[in-house]
Amino acid sequence: MSRRVAVIGECMLELQGQAFGAMTQSYGGDTLNTAVYLRRCGQVDGIEVAYATALGEDSLSQGLLDRWSAQGLQIQLVRRLPGRHPGLYLIQVDDKGERSFHYWRDSSAAKAYFDTDETPLEAQAEQFDALYLSGITLAILPPAGRERLFALMARMKRHATVVFDNNYRPRLWPDPAVAREAFERAFSLSTIALVTADDHQALFGLGTPAAALAHAQDLSTPEVVIKRGAESTLVRDANESLDWATADTERVARVVDTTAAGDSFAGAYLARRLAGASPAEAARHGNRVAARVIQHHGAVIPAEAMADLV
């Protein structure tokens, strides 16, 4: 039986390279990356993925839609807004594979997704078995749009899996207190919380990694996944047991680019969970996929580079 997932967020145009040098153009964004990897990892199990965002009516926006469709994503939840454009970011990667970003997204169309009486996602919510969003999804929305999204999460939680990934980017928030309040509401409205420990520590101002881990383990979300970099991933499903299971990460000989490591984990994890795997099994698969992704440049690696993992 097929399962349908709605993923909401922002995808931007991506430039890779060094400033004032040659650039490679692509596209990416945390939720779009997750949507692609979810579709790849879940296709064999009949998982369909629709991406919800807003774009302009320009040729670059159409180019994004064409590429998302080519990746197997459904685009009926996308709004096209006259006079708006996609956001843009430049990514630079150092010799250790770590990346830094420069953004141009203030007038991004995605910010205005809820600037209408009813979005396509709200109109079609009952048709989906799962909803996925991230901390960046919350950050780019104005307060009124954020409230609409919270209402949608509460509505869908009655019949669907609601997944919140805690990607926290301080520069996107006017104040850490505003971000903390939004994240706490999102955790309370979710059935699965994907927690990157470093982001959790930064968001809540916790002094040590141990304090961040303890705080994350106290979350009331029924299913919690805690990602700790190269350390093993911790998982708990309150519907089965209050005990924490571990899923080892995979070592790689050379990290090329850490872009989308967490996003690919999320997509692979959710694909396995929707297909019936246990949280620990799903986390092990997520770690395998993430290990493969960080050995390639860019957010969305070639499908053939991970064909043996889907």
N, C-alpha and C positions, 0 to 999 in steps of 0.2 A: 504494500500500500504506500502510495507516495505521500510525502510530507511537504508542506509548503512553509517557507520561512520568509519573513519580511525583515530586511536589514535597513535601518535608517541612519543617515549621516551625511557626510560631505566627501566628494571626490574632487581633487584638484588636478590641474595640470602640473607635471613634475619636470624640472630641469635637473639633470645630473651632470656634475663636472666641477671644475675649479673656476672661481670668479675670473672674468675677463679671458677665459680660455674656451676651448671647444665644449659644447653642451650637447647632451642627448636628451631628447624630449620624450616623456612618457606620461603616465598619470598614476595617481595613487591617493590614498587616504585610508585611515585605519579601518573604517567600516567597509569600504569598498574592497580593500584587500581581504578582509575576513569573508566577505560575500563570495569572492572568487574562489578562495580555498575551500569554503564550505561547499560550494557547488562541485568543485573537482573531487573532493573527498566523499561527497554524498551522492554523486550522480548514479553510481552503481546500485544504490539503495532507493533510487527514485526520489531523492530530495530536490525540490525545486526552490530556487532562491530569487526573490524579487528585491530590487534595490529602490529605496524611497529617498528622493532628494529633489532639489530644484536646480534647473539649469537655465541658461538663456536661450535665445533663438538664433544664435550666431553659429558659424561653421565649426568652431571649436567644440561647442556644446554638442552639436550633431555628431562630431567625430568621437566624442566620449560615448554617446549612446550606441553608435555603431560598434565600438570596441567592447562595450559591456555585453551587448547582444552576442558578439562573437565568442565571448567567454562563457556563454550559456546563461547569463543573467536575464531575468524578465524585467522589463522597463515600464510596465503599465502604471507603476506608482510614482513615476517621475513627473514633476510639473515643469512646464516651459514658461519662463517669465520674460516678456519683452523688456529690452533695455538692460537686462542683467547678464552676467558672465560667470564662468567658473573661476574659482580662486586659483592662485599659482604659488608654488613653492620651489625653492632651489635647495638641493641637498648636496652637501659636500661630505666625503668620507675620508677619514685619515688612514694611515698605514696599518692601524689595528682593526679596521672595519667599523669603527665608531663613527656616527654621523652627526652633523649639525645642520640646522635648517634656517632658512630665511623665507618669510611668508608675505604674500600680497593677497589678502582675503577679506578685507574690510567690507567690500561691496559684493561678496560672493552671493550668488543666487540661493545657495542652500540655506542661508540665514532666514530667508523669507518663505520657507516651505509652508509654514502655518498661517501665512498672511492671506487667508481665504476662509470662507464660511465652513468648508469641509474639504479636507485633503483627500486624494485618492486612497491613501493608507487608512484614514479614518472610515471612509466609505466601504472599504473592503476588509476591514479588520477581522470579521468573523470567518473569512475564507482561509485564514492562516493558522498554522499549528504552532508557530513560534515567532517571537519578535526579538531582534538583537539590536542593541544600541551601546554606545560607549560614553565615557566621560567627555570626550570631544564632541559627540553629538549634543550633549547638554550645553557645553560651553559656547558653541556657535549660535545657539538660539537666543533670541531676546526673551525676557522674562515671560511674556504672554505665550510665546511659542513653547517655552519649557513647560508651562502649566498645562498646555494642551497635550504635550507628550506624556506628562505624568498621568493625566486623566486616561489617555490611551493605554498606558501600561496597566493601570488598575482595571480597566475594562477587559483587556486581553488576558490578564492573569486568571480570570474566571474560567477560561477555556483553553489557554495556550501556555506554552513554556515562554517565560520572559527572562531574557539573558542580559545582564548588565556587566560590561567590561570597564574596569576602573581607570582607563587611560586618563592621566591627569597632566595637563600642561598649564602651569601657573600663568603664563603670559596671556592665556585666553580668558582669564577670570579677573574681574575688577578687584576682588578681594578674596583671600583664602576662606574667610568665614562664609561667603556666598557659595563658594564651591563645596565646602563641607556640608552645608545644609542641603544642597542639591544632590550630592552623592548619598547622603544618608536617606533621603527620600527614595532615590533610585534603588538602593539596596533593599529597602523595605517593600518595594513594589515588584521585586524580582523573585524568580524561583531558582535561578542560577546566578551566582556572583563569580566572575573571573577577576581575581585580584593579583596585580603585580605588586609585590611587597615593597619595592622601592617607591612606587607611586603612592602607595598607602601611607608609608612613613612620611613622605613629604607633605601630603595633603593634610594629615592630622597632626603634624608637628611633633611626631614621636621621636624620642631621643636616640633610640637604638633599633637595629633590625629585630632584636628579640621583642621589644615593645610593640613594634609594628606587627609582628607575627601573632602575638597574643591578642592584640586588638582585632585583627582580621579573623582570628579563630572564634571571637565572640560575636561575629555578625549573626543576625537572626535569619538571614536568607537560608532557605532549606538546604541548598546545595552550594558549597563553596569550594573554589579551586584557588590555591595560593601558589603563584609562580615566583620562584626565588633565584632567578638567573641560572647559573650552572648547577646550583643545588637541586636536590630532588623536589618535585612538585608535590604539594599536599592536597588531598581531596577528602571531602566529607559529604555524604548524602544523608541528611537527617531522616529521610524516609526509610532508609535501610539500617543505619547505625550512626551513633554519635562519635564513633571512633574515627580517627584520621588514618587514611591509607597514603602510601607514598608511590610515586612514579618517577623512576630515575630519568634524568636528562641524558642526552647522547653527546659524547665528546666528538669534536671535529678537529681535523689536523690543522686547518687554516680557516679562520673567519674572514670572509670577504666583505660582507655587508650585513649589519644586523637589522636593517630595515625590514619591517613586517614579521619579525620573529614572533612577537606576541600575537599579531593578527592571524598569522597562519596557524599558530597553536589554537586560537579560538575557533577558527573555521573547522579544523580537523577534529577538535574536541566535540564541538556541537554536532558535527556529522555523525560521529560514532555514538553519541548519546541518543540522538534521534533514531538511530538504527538499532538501539537496544543494548548497547555495550554498557558496562559498569563505569562509574566515574574514573576508577583507577585505570581500566583498560583504555578509556577514551583519552586520559591524560598521557598515557604512554604513547599513543598514536600521535597526539598533538606534539609531543616532544620530538618524535621521529621526523615529522613534517617540518617543524621549526629548524631542526638541525640541518635539513636539506636546504631550506630557504636561505640560511645565512651563509651558505657556500656559493651564492650567486649574487650578482649585482641587481639592485632594483627591488621594488616592493613586490611586484608580480613576476615570478620567475617563469621561464617557458614550461608549458604543460608537460613536455616530454622529459624535462629534468626531474619530474616527480611521478612519472607514469607508474612506477613500480609500487608507489605508496597509496594508490587510490583503488 
